């Protein structure tokens, strides 16, 4: 992070954390969907 745009840094960091959480949730949802469709796997 550059010190030039100090005002944008907190927002960018918050968005990055939020995006990371969204990606993690999506990955977990996809894994559950794939595992749920996989034959022979207990629910």
C-alpha distance matrix in Angstrom:
0.0 3.8 6.5 8.7 8.5 8.6 11.3 9.7 6.9 10.0 11.8 9.5 9.3 13.0 13.9 12.3 14.4 17.3 17.3 17.3 20.2 22.0 21.8 23.1 25.9 26.8 27.1 29.2 31.3 31.9 32.8 35.3 36.7 37.2 38.6 40.8 42.3 42.7 46.5 47.6 44.5 45.3 43.7
3.8 0.0 3.8 5.4 6.6 7.5 10.7 9.9 8.2 11.7 13.5 11.7 12.3 15.8 16.5 15.5 17.8 20.4 20.4 20.8 23.7 25.3 25.2 26.7 29.4 30.2 30.6 32.8 34.8 35.3 36.4 38.9 40.2 40.6 42.2 44.4 45.7 46.2 50.0 51.2 48.2 49.0 47.4
6.5 3.8 0.0 3.8 5.7 5.4 9.2 9.8 8.4 11.4 13.7 13.0 13.4 16.5 17.9 17.5 19.4 21.9 22.4 22.9 25.5 27.2 27.5 28.9 31.4 32.5 33.1 35.1 37.0 37.8 38.9 41.2 42.6 43.3 44.8 46.8 48.3 49.0 52.7 53.8 50.7 51.3 49.5
8.7 5.4 3.8 0.0 3.8 5.8 8.6 9.2 9.3 12.6 14.1 13.5 14.9 17.8 18.5 18.6 20.9 23.0 23.3 24.3 26.9 28.2 28.6 30.4 32.7 33.5 34.3 36.6 38.2 38.9 40.3 42.6 43.7 44.5 46.2 48.1 49.4 50.3 54.0 55.4 52.4 53.1 51.1
8.5 6.6 5.7 3.8 0.0 3.8 5.4 5.5 6.5 9.7 10.6 10.3 12.2 14.7 15.3 15.9 18.3 19.9 20.4 21.8 24.2 25.3 26.0 27.9 29.9 30.7 31.9 34.1 35.4 36.2 37.9 40.0 41.0 42.0 43.8 45.5 46.9 47.9 51.7 53.1 50.1 50.7 48.6
8.6 7.5 5.4 5.8 3.8 0.0 3.8 5.5 5.3 7.5 9.5 10.1 11.1 13.3 14.8 15.5 17.2 19.1 20.2 21.3 23.3 24.8 25.8 27.4 29.3 30.5 31.7 33.5 35.1 36.2 37.6 39.5 40.9 42.0 43.5 45.2 46.8 47.9 51.6 52.8 49.6 49.9 47.8
11.3 10.7 9.2 8.6 5.4 3.8 0.0 3.8 5.7 6.7 7.6 9.3 11.0 12.2 13.5 15.1 16.8 17.9 19.3 21.0 22.6 23.7 25.2 26.9 28.4 29.6 31.2 32.9 34.1 35.5 37.2 38.8 40.0 41.4 43.0 44.4 46.0 47.4 51.1 52.4 49.2 49.4 47.0
9.7 9.9 9.8 9.2 5.5 5.5 3.8 0.0 3.8 5.8 5.4 6.0 8.5 10.0 10.5 12.0 14.2 15.2 16.1 17.9 19.9 20.7 22.0 24.0 25.5 26.4 28.0 30.0 31.1 32.2 34.0 35.8 36.8 38.1 39.9 41.3 42.8 44.1 47.9 49.4 46.2 46.6 44.3
6.9 8.2 8.4 9.3 6.5 5.3 5.7 3.8 0.0 3.8 5.4 5.1 6.0 8.5 9.8 10.3 12.1 14.0 15.0 16.1 18.2 19.6 20.6 22.2 24.1 25.3 26.4 28.3 29.8 31.0 32.4 34.3 35.6 36.8 38.3 39.9 41.6 42.6 46.4 47.6 44.4 44.8 42.6
10.0 11.7 11.4 12.6 9.7 7.5 6.7 5.8 3.8 0.0 3.8 5.5 5.1 6.1 8.5 9.8 10.5 12.1 14.0 15.1 16.5 18.2 19.7 20.9 22.5 24.1 25.5 26.9 28.4 30.0 31.3 32.9 34.4 35.8 37.1 38.6 40.5 41.7 45.3 46.4 43.1 43.2 40.9
11.8 13.5 13.7 14.1 10.6 9.5 7.6 5.4 5.4 3.8 0.0 3.8 5.4 5.1 6.1 8.5 9.9 10.4 12.0 14.0 15.2 16.2 18.0 19.7 20.9 22.1 23.9 25.6 26.6 28.1 29.9 31.3 32.5 34.1 35.7 36.9 38.6 40.1 43.7 45.1 41.9 42.0 39.5
9.5 11.7 13.0 13.5 10.3 10.1 9.3 6.0 5.1 5.5 3.8 0.0 3.8 5.5 5.1 6.0 8.6 9.7 10.2 11.9 14.1 15.0 16.0 18.0 19.7 20.6 22.0 24.0 25.3 26.3 28.0 29.9 30.9 32.2 33.9 35.4 36.9 38.2 41.9 43.4 40.2 40.7 38.4
9.3 12.3 13.4 14.9 12.2 11.1 11.0 8.5 6.0 5.1 5.4 3.8 0.0 3.8 5.4 5.0 6.2 8.5 9.7 10.4 12.3 14.1 15.1 16.3 18.3 19.7 20.8 22.5 24.2 25.5 26.7 28.5 30.0 31.2 32.5 34.2 36.0 37.0 40.7 41.8 38.5 38.9 36.7
13.0 15.8 16.5 17.8 14.7 13.3 12.2 10.0 8.5 6.1 5.1 5.5 3.8 0.0 3.8 5.4 5.1 6.1 8.5 9.7 10.6 12.2 14.1 15.2 16.4 18.2 19.8 21.1 22.4 24.1 25.6 26.9 28.4 30.0 31.3 32.6 34.6 35.9 39.5 40.7 37.3 37.3 34.9
13.9 16.5 17.9 18.5 15.3 14.8 13.5 10.5 9.8 8.5 6.1 5.1 5.4 3.8 0.0 3.8 5.4 4.9 5.9 8.3 9.7 10.2 11.9 13.9 15.0 16.1 17.9 19.7 20.6 22.0 23.9 25.4 26.5 28.0 29.7 30.9 32.6 34.0 37.7 39.2 36.0 36.3 33.8
12.3 15.5 17.5 18.6 15.9 15.5 15.1 12.0 10.3 9.8 8.5 6.0 5.0 5.4 3.8 0.0 3.8 5.4 5.1 6.0 8.6 9.8 10.3 12.1 14.1 15.1 16.2 18.2 19.7 20.7 22.2 24.1 25.4 26.5 28.1 29.7 31.3 32.4 36.1 37.5 34.3 34.8 32.7
14.4 17.8 19.4 20.9 18.3 17.2 16.8 14.2 12.1 10.5 9.9 8.6 6.2 5.1 5.4 3.8 0.0 3.8 5.5 5.0 6.2 8.6 9.8 10.4 12.3 14.2 15.2 16.5 18.3 19.8 20.9 22.5 24.2 25.5 26.7 28.2 30.2 31.3 34.9 35.9 32.6 32.8 30.6
17.3 20.4 21.9 23.0 19.9 19.1 17.9 15.2 14.0 12.1 10.4 9.7 8.5 6.1 4.9 5.4 3.8 0.0 3.8 5.3 5.1 6.2 8.6 9.8 10.5 12.2 14.1 15.3 16.4 18.2 19.8 21.0 22.4 24.2 25.5 26.7 28.6 30.0 33.7 34.9 31.6 31.7 29.2
17.3 20.4 22.4 23.3 20.4 20.2 19.3 16.1 15.0 14.0 12.0 10.2 9.7 8.5 5.9 5.1 5.5 3.8 0.0 3.8 5.4 5.0 6.1 8.5 9.8 10.4 12.1 14.1 15.1 16.2 18.1 19.8 20.8 22.2 23.9 25.3 26.8 28.2 31.9 33.4 30.3 30.8 28.5
17.3 20.8 22.9 24.3 21.8 21.3 21.0 17.9 16.1 15.1 14.0 11.9 10.4 9.7 8.3 6.0 5.0 5.3 3.8 0.0 3.8 5.4 5.1 6.1 8.6 9.8 10.5 12.3 14.1 15.2 16.3 18.3 19.8 20.9 22.2 24.0 25.7 26.6 30.3 31.5 28.3 28.9 26.8
20.2 23.7 25.5 26.9 24.2 23.3 22.6 19.9 18.2 16.5 15.2 14.1 12.3 10.6 9.7 8.6 6.2 5.1 5.4 3.8 0.0 3.8 5.4 5.0 6.1 8.5 9.8 10.5 12.2 14.1 15.2 16.5 18.2 19.8 20.8 22.2 24.3 25.5 29.1 30.1 26.7 26.8 24.5
22.0 25.3 27.2 28.2 25.3 24.8 23.7 20.7 19.6 18.2 16.2 15.0 14.1 12.2 10.2 9.8 8.6 6.2 5.0 5.4 3.8 0.0 3.8 5.4 5.1 6.1 8.5 9.9 10.4 12.1 14.1 15.3 16.3 18.2 19.7 20.7 22.5 24.1 27.7 29.2 26.0 26.3 23.8
21.8 25.2 27.5 28.6 26.0 25.8 25.2 22.0 20.6 19.7 18.0 16.0 15.1 14.1 11.9 10.3 9.8 8.6 6.1 5.1 5.4 3.8 0.0 3.8 5.4 5.0 6.1 8.6 9.7 10.4 12.1 14.1 15.1 16.2 18.0 19.5 21.0 22.2 25.9 27.5 24.5 25.2 23.1
23.1 26.7 28.9 30.4 27.9 27.4 26.9 24.0 22.2 20.9 19.7 18.0 16.3 15.2 13.9 12.1 10.4 9.8 8.5 6.1 5.0 5.4 3.8 0.0 3.8 5.4 5.1 6.2 8.6 9.9 10.5 12.3 14.2 15.2 16.2 18.0 20.0 20.8 24.4 25.5 22.3 22.7 20.7
25.9 29.4 31.4 32.7 29.9 29.3 28.4 25.5 24.1 22.5 20.9 19.7 18.3 16.4 15.0 14.1 12.3 10.5 9.8 8.6 6.1 5.1 5.4 3.8 0.0 3.8 5.5 5.1 6.1 8.6 9.8 10.5 12.2 14.2 15.2 16.2 18.4 19.8 23.3 24.5 21.2 21.3 18.8
26.8 30.2 32.5 33.5 30.7 30.5 29.6 26.4 25.3 24.1 22.1 20.6 19.7 18.2 16.1 15.1 14.2 12.2 10.4 9.8 8.5 6.1 5.0 5.4 3.8 0.0 3.8 5.4 5.0 6.1 8.5 9.8 10.4 12.1 14.0 15.0 16.5 18.1 21.8 23.5 20.6 21.2 18.8
27.1 30.6 33.1 34.3 31.9 31.7 31.2 28.0 26.4 25.5 23.9 22.0 20.8 19.8 17.9 16.2 15.2 14.1 12.1 10.5 9.8 8.5 6.1 5.1 5.5 3.8 0.0 3.8 5.4 5.1 6.0 8.6 9.8 10.4 11.9 13.8 15.3 16.2 19.9 21.4 18.5 19.5 17.7
29.2 32.8 35.1 36.6 34.1 33.5 32.9 30.0 28.3 26.9 25.6 24.0 22.5 21.1 19.7 18.2 16.5 15.3 14.1 12.3 10.5 9.9 8.6 6.2 5.1 5.4 3.8 0.0 3.8 5.5 5.0 6.1 8.6 9.9 10.3 11.9 14.2 15.1 18.6 19.6 16.3 16.7 14.7
31.3 34.8 37.0 38.2 35.4 35.1 34.1 31.1 29.8 28.4 26.6 25.3 24.2 22.4 20.6 19.7 18.3 16.4 15.1 14.1 12.2 10.4 9.7 8.6 6.1 5.0 5.4 3.8 0.0 3.8 5.4 5.1 6.2 8.6 9.8 10.3 12.4 14.2 17.6 19.2 16.1 16.5 13.9
31.9 35.3 37.8 38.9 36.2 36.2 35.5 32.2 31.0 30.0 28.1 26.3 25.5 24.1 22.0 20.7 19.8 18.2 16.2 15.2 14.1 12.1 10.4 9.9 8.6 6.1 5.1 5.5 3.8 0.0 3.8 5.4 5.0 6.1 8.4 9.6 10.6 12.2 15.9 17.9 15.3 16.5 14.5
32.8 36.4 38.9 40.3 37.9 37.6 37.2 34.0 32.4 31.3 29.9 28.0 26.7 25.6 23.9 22.2 20.9 19.8 18.1 16.3 15.2 14.1 12.1 10.5 9.8 8.5 6.0 5.0 5.4 3.8 0.0 3.8 5.4 5.1 5.9 8.3 9.9 10.4 14.0 15.4 12.5 13.8 12.4
35.3 38.9 41.2 42.6 40.0 39.5 38.8 35.8 34.3 32.9 31.3 29.9 28.5 26.9 25.4 24.1 22.5 21.0 19.8 18.3 16.5 15.3 14.1 12.3 10.5 9.8 8.6 6.1 5.1 5.4 3.8 0.0 3.8 5.5 5.1 5.8 8.5 9.8 13.0 14.1 11.0 11.5 9.3
36.7 40.2 42.6 43.7 41.0 40.9 40.0 36.8 35.6 34.4 32.5 30.9 30.0 28.4 26.5 25.4 24.2 22.4 20.8 19.8 18.2 16.3 15.1 14.2 12.2 10.4 9.8 8.6 6.2 5.0 5.4 3.8 0.0 3.8 5.5 5.0 6.3 8.7 12.0 14.1 11.7 12.7 10.5
37.2 40.6 43.3 44.5 42.0 42.0 41.4 38.1 36.8 35.8 34.1 32.2 31.2 30.0 28.0 26.5 25.5 24.2 22.2 20.9 19.8 18.2 16.2 15.2 14.2 12.1 10.4 9.9 8.6 6.1 5.1 5.5 3.8 0.0 3.8 5.4 5.2 6.1 9.9 12.2 10.2 12.3 11.3
38.6 42.2 44.8 46.2 43.8 43.5 43.0 39.9 38.3 37.1 35.7 33.9 32.5 31.3 29.7 28.1 26.7 25.5 23.9 22.2 20.8 19.7 18.0 16.2 15.2 14.0 11.9 10.3 9.8 8.4 5.9 5.1 5.5 3.8 0.0 3.8 5.4 5.0 8.3 9.6 6.9 8.8 8.1
40.8 44.4 46.8 48.1 45.5 45.2 44.4 41.3 39.9 38.6 36.9 35.4 34.2 32.6 30.9 29.7 28.2 26.7 25.3 24.0 22.2 20.7 19.5 18.0 16.2 15.0 13.8 11.9 10.3 9.6 8.3 5.8 5.0 5.4 3.8 0.0 3.8 5.6 7.9 9.5 7.2 8.1 6.4
42.3 45.7 48.3 49.4 46.9 46.8 46.0 42.8 41.6 40.5 38.6 36.9 36.0 34.6 32.6 31.3 30.2 28.6 26.8 25.7 24.3 22.5 21.0 20.0 18.4 16.5 15.3 14.2 12.4 10.6 9.9 8.5 6.3 5.2 5.4 3.8 0.0 3.8 6.2 9.2 8.3 10.3 9.5
42.7 46.2 49.0 50.3 47.9 47.9 47.4 44.1 42.6 41.7 40.1 38.2 37.0 35.9 34.0 32.4 31.3 30.0 28.2 26.6 25.5 24.1 22.2 20.8 19.8 18.1 16.2 15.1 14.2 12.2 10.4 9.8 8.7 6.1 5.0 5.6 3.8 0.0 3.8 6.5 6.1 9.2 9.8
46.5 50.0 52.7 54.0 51.7 51.6 51.1 47.9 46.4 45.3 43.7 41.9 40.7 39.5 37.7 36.1 34.9 33.7 31.9 30.3 29.1 27.7 25.9 24.4 23.3 21.8 19.9 18.6 17.6 15.9 14.0 13.0 12.0 9.9 8.3 7.9 6.2 3.8 0.0 3.8 5.5 8.6 10.1
47.6 51.2 53.8 55.4 53.1 52.8 52.4 49.4 47.6 46.4 45.1 43.4 41.8 40.7 39.2 37.5 35.9 34.9 33.4 31.5 30.1 29.2 27.5 25.5 24.5 23.5 21.4 19.6 19.2 17.9 15.4 14.1 14.1 12.2 9.6 9.5 9.2 6.5 3.8 0.0 3.8 6.5 9.3
44.5 48.2 50.7 52.4 50.1 49.6 49.2 46.2 44.4 43.1 41.9 40.2 38.5 37.3 36.0 34.3 32.6 31.6 30.3 28.3 26.7 26.0 24.5 22.3 21.2 20.6 18.5 16.3 16.1 15.3 12.5 11.0 11.7 10.2 6.9 7.2 8.3 6.1 5.5 3.8 0.0 3.8 6.4
45.3 49.0 51.3 53.1 50.7 49.9 49.4 46.6 44.8 43.2 42.0 40.7 38.9 37.3 36.3 34.8 32.8 31.7 30.8 28.9 26.8 26.3 25.2 22.7 21.3 21.2 19.5 16.7 16.5 16.5 13.8 11.5 12.7 12.3 8.8 8.1 10.3 9.2 8.6 6.5 3.8 0.0 3.8
43.7 47.4 49.5 51.1 48.6 47.8 47.0 44.3 42.6 40.9 39.5 38.4 36.7 34.9 33.8 32.7 30.6 29.2 28.5 26.8 24.5 23.8 23.1 20.7 18.8 18.8 17.7 14.7 13.9 14.5 12.4 9.3 10.5 11.3 8.1 6.4 9.5 9.8 10.1 9.3 6.4 3.8 0.0
